[in-house]
């Protein structure tokens, strides 16, 4: 959910627009009607624009992931792996305390 908000914010802030294949096809069809693009070239143009859009989206996603990771490190926010490590450590310590308590004379 937060990632979606970041994507939308980044897309708006940088002027990127995520365009669907249908929107691209509609625009290219208009160019064909105006005679600016031939019918034979229109399919290649649609495919090229869709491919470039997908590549740009992948680049944006990679950059966003990188920036998010940097931000998490800067803010010292623990990762999921950090939390799992801490939970395991706590469980191990609880077991050790339980064992000490069980084996202490007079605690029978």
C-alpha positions as CSV (number, residue, x, y, z in Angstrom):
1,X,0.0,0.0,0.0
2,X,2.8,2.4,0.9
3,X,4.7,1.3,-2.2
4,X,1.7,2.2,-4.3
5,X,1.5,5.6,-2.8
6,X,5.2,6.1,-3.4
7,X,4.8,5.0,-7.0
8,X,2.0,7.4,-7.6
9,X,3.8,10.2,-6.0
10,X,6.9,9.5,-7.9
11,X,5.0,9.2,-11.1
12,X,3.3,12.5,-10.6
13,X,6.4,14.3,-9.3
14,X,8.6,13.3,-12.1
15,X,5.9,13.7,-14.8
16,X,5.7,10.0,-15.7
17,X,2.4,8.7,-16.8
18,X,1.6,5.0,-16.8
19,X,-0.2,4.4,-20.0
20,X,-2.1,1.3,-20.8
21,X,-1.7,-0.6,-24.0
22,X,-5.3,0.3,-24.9
23,X,-4.5,4.0,-24.6
24,X,-1.5,3.6,-26.8
25,X,-3.5,1.7,-29.4
26,X,-6.2,4.4,-29.3
27,X,-3.6,7.1,-29.8
28,X,-1.9,5.3,-32.7
29,X,-5.2,4.6,-34.3
30,X,-5.8,8.4,-34.3
31,X,-2.4,8.9,-36.0
32,X,-3.4,6.3,-38.6
33,X,-6.7,8.1,-39.2
34,X,-4.8,11.4,-39.7
35,X,-2.4,9.7,-42.1
36,X,0.6,10.4,-39.9
37,X,1.3,6.6,-39.5
38,X,0.7,3.8,-41.9
39,X,-1.5,0.9,-41.0
40,X,1.5,-1.5,-41.5
41,X,3.7,0.6,-39.1
42,X,1.0,1.0,-36.5
43,X,1.4,-2.4,-34.9
44,X,5.1,-2.1,-34.6
45,X,4.7,1.4,-33.2
46,X,2.3,0.1,-30.5
47,X,4.6,-2.7,-29.6
48,X,7.6,-0.4,-29.4
49,X,5.8,2.1,-27.2
50,X,4.5,-0.6,-24.9
51,X,7.9,-2.2,-24.6
52,X,9.5,1.2,-23.8
53,X,6.8,1.9,-21.3
54,X,7.5,-1.4,-19.6
55,X,11.2,-0.8,-19.6
56,X,10.8,2.6,-18.0
57,X,8.4,1.2,-15.4
58,X,11.0,-1.5,-14.5
59,X,13.7,1.2,-14.2
60,X,11.4,3.4,-12.0
61,X,10.6,0.4,-9.8
62,X,14.3,-0.5,-9.4
63,X,15.2,3.1,-8.5
64,X,12.3,3.3,-6.0
65,X,13.3,0.1,-4.3
66,X,16.9,1.5,-4.0
67,X,15.7,4.8,-2.6
68,X,13.4,3.0,-0.1
69,X,16.2,0.8,1.1
70,X,18.4,3.8,1.6
71,X,15.7,5.6,3.5
72,X,15.1,2.6,5.7
73,X,18.8,2.5,6.5
74,X,19.0,6.2,7.2
75,X,16.0,6.1,9.5
76,X,17.4,3.0,11.1
77,X,14.1,1.2,10.6
78,X,14.5,-2.5,11.2
79,X,13.8,-4.8,8.3
80,X,11.7,-7.9,8.4
81,X,14.9,-10.0,8.7
82,X,16.1,-7.9,11.6
83,X,12.8,-8.4,13.4
84,X,13.0,-12.2,12.8
85,X,16.5,-12.3,14.1
86,X,15.5,-10.4,17.3
87,X,12.4,-12.6,17.8
88,X,14.7,-15.7,17.6
89,X,17.2,-14.2,20.0
90,X,14.4,-13.4,22.5
91,X,13.0,-16.9,22.2
92,X,16.5,-18.4,22.8
93,X,17.0,-16.1,25.8
94,X,13.6,-17.1,27.2
95,X,14.6,-20.8,26.8
96,X,17.9,-20.1,28.6
97,X,16.2,-18.4,31.5
98,X,13.7,-21.2,31.7
99,X,16.5,-23.8,31.8
100,X,18.4,-21.8,34.5
101,X,15.2,-21.5,36.6
102,X,14.4,-25.2,36.2
103,X,17.9,-26.4,37.2
104,X,18.3,-24.0,40.1
105,X,18.3,-25.9,43.5
106,X,15.2,-25.1,45.5
107,X,13.0,-24.5,42.5
108,X,11.4,-27.9,42.5
